[in-house]
């Protein structure tokens, strides 16, 4: 029997696993710890207030992009050891702020799938934040270091679908039986590449787009989780049990292994 890699189960992090933005929280922590000055982020905070007022996905994405750009600009000259101390404190305060459904999904599929997390946030935040979950491969924006000091050079995580295509091409994971989970329209290419796409607490734009392809919706509010499957013939969503969905995904991954 020839070797066949496990299907990937790929998840976005900010807004999907984490109930907020890792970059946003570490900026707050760095300002509180006097690692960053607050003034360079004034325009960022203005964008945040604009998003909170408008509640528009495009405004939110613009806010996040400015946040990350400003964060990168402030990293030059920061000692890695000092930054690591801030991260450790921030992670300890926010590590429990993970949505229940993504945790259940990861734990349910850890033996049948290759678990992948992909985030636009810095990888120096993503990896420690996910340390309590059986994530096998994690991607985030990378920051250059020389002699224990951040240089200010950074490489964005890039296209999430292309990352998954790279894993498949390298025989690390397979597309057959795969699943992807995301919450905003920027995750659409990653969802489209997976065999099963799950829109989690999705934005209106992503929900409308994914409906054309019958993508699953999962909503989580407090301790309530619901799975909605679109019936294209009836043009409506039908609710399914979470456990039924997890079993279906796990069996699909296991079947791919047994057929290899």
N, C-alpha and C positions, 0 to 999 in steps of 0.2 A: 504494500500500500504506500503510495507516494505521500510525502508531507503536504498538508494543506493548512495554511494559516487560519486562525480563527477569524470570523467576521469582526469588523470593527463596531464598537458602540461609542460614538463620538458625541461629546457634549460641550456646548458653550459653557463658560463659567459665570461671568458677570450677568446677573439677572436670571440665570438658569440654575446653576448650582448654588451660587451665592445670592443672598437676598438684596444685594446692592452692587456697587462697583469697587473692586479691590483697589484700583488706582485712586479713586476718590477717598477711600478711607485712609490709605497710606499718606496721601497729601495732607489730610487733616492731622494725622499723627505726627508727620514731620514738622508741620507748622507749630503744633503744640510743644514738640521737643526742641524747638529752635534750630532744627536742622535746615529748614527752609524759612525764608522770610515770607510774610504774608502778602506783601505788596505786589510781587510779580503775578500773583493769582487773582488780582482784583477783577480783571476782565473775565476770568474763568467764573468767578462767583457771580458776576453780572449775567453771564450766559446761563448759569444755573437758575437764577431767579426768573429769567425769561422763560426757560423751559418749564419751571414749576407753575408759572402763570398760564402758559399756552398749552401745556400737556401735549406737545406735538413731537412725534418721533424724530422728524428731521431736525428740530431744534435740540432735542436730546443728543442726537448723534454729533451735532456741531459742538455742543458743550463738551462731550466726552473727548472729541478730537483735540479741542483747545486745551483741555485738562492734561491730556497725555503729552502734547507738544510742550506745554509749560513745565510739566514734571520733568521731561527729558532735559530741557534747558537748564534746570536747576540741579541736575545730578552731577555735573562736572565739578571735580574737586572734593566730593563727599567721600569720607573714609568708609570702606565697605563694612568694617567692624561696627562703626557707629550706626550705619544704616541698618545692619542686621539686628541691632538691639531694638531699634524702633519697630522693625518688622515683627520680631518675636513678641513684643508687647501687643501690637495691633492684632496679630493672629490669635493670641490667647484671648483677646476681648471679643473677637468676631467669629471664631472658628465654629461656634454653634449655630451661626446664622446661615444654615444651609436648608434649602427646601427639602421636604420629606420625599416627594416623588423621585427626584433625581437620585437621592441616596438609595431609595428602594430599587430603582432601576440598576444602578451600578452594582449593588450587592447581589441582586438577582442574576445578573448577567456575567459576573466575574469569572465563572468557569467556562461559559459557553462563548464569550466574546473577548476581544482585545479592547480593553477600556482606554479611551483616548479623551483627554480634555484639551480644549483649544481656547485660548483667551488672548485678547488684545492687550491685557494688562501685563506688566513685567513678569517674566518667568521667575524672578527672585521672590515674587509674592505668590504666584500660582502654585508652585511646588510645595512650599510649607503649608499653605492653606488646605491643600488636598491630602496632606500626609495621613489623615485618619481614614481615607477611602482607598479601596483597592484599584486605584488608577495606575495603569501600566506605563502609559506614555503621556507626557504633558508638554504642551507648547505654549509659549508666551513671548512677548517682546524681549529681546536679549540686549543686555547692557555690557559695554566693553569695560575691562578693568586693567589697570597697570599699576604694579607695586602697591596693591591694596587700596587703590583710589579709583573711583569711577571717572572715566575720561569725558563723559558727556556724549559719546558716540552710542547709538542704539540702532537696532534692526527690528523693524516691525514684524509681527508674527506672519503677516501676509495673508494670502487667500486660503481660507479653511478647507475648501474643496480640493485645492491643489495639494495641501498637506496630506489629506487622506489619499489622494491619487498617488502621491509619493510612497506612502506606506504600502499601498497595494502593489505598486510597481516593484518595491523592494522585497515583496513577499513577507512582509511583517504582519499584514492583515489582509482579509479578503472583502470584496464588495458584496458577494452573495450572502444573504442572511443578515446584512448590516443594518444598523439603526443610527439615526442622528437626532439630536435634540437641540433646539435653539429657540430664542424668544423674540428676535427682531429681524427685520428684512435683510440685514447684512448677513444673516445666517442662511438665507435661502439657497445659495449655491451648495453649501454643505448638506442641507436637507435634501436637495434634489439629487445629490450623488448617492445617498444612502438608499437601500432597498425599502426601508420603512422610515418615514419622516414624522417627527413629533414636534408640533408647535406647542411650547410650554409657556403658559401665561403670556400668550403672544400679543404683539402689537396689532392694531387694526390692519395696518398695511400688510403684515405677514399673513394674518388670518385670511384676508381677502385673496391674497395671491395663492396661498396653499390650498384654498378651497377648490380651485380649478383642478387640482391634481388629487383631490381626496386625501390630503394629508391629515393625520390624526391631530386632534387638539387635546391637551391635558391642562386643566385649570386647577390651581391649588389656592384655597383661601382658608387661612388659619389651619384647622386640622381636617379640612375637607378636600378631597381630591376627586376629580371627575375626568373620565376619559370619554371623548366625543369623537365618533367616527362618522364621516360624512357619507350619506347615502346619495350618490349622484342621481340615481333614478328618481328618488323621492324629493331630492333637493332639500334635504334637512339633515341635521346631526342627530345621531342616535347614541345614547349613553351606554357605555360598556363598563364592566367591572375592571378595576385596576389589576387585580390578581390575574384575571383572564388575559389581559394584554401582556403582562410580564411573562406568564407561562408561554404564550404564543411566540414571543420574541426569543425566549430561551430555547424553546423546542426548535425554532427555525435555525438558530445558531448551532445547536447540537446536531441537527439533521445534516447540515452542511459538512460537519466534521465526519459523520458516519458514512457519507457518500463519497468522501475523498479517497 
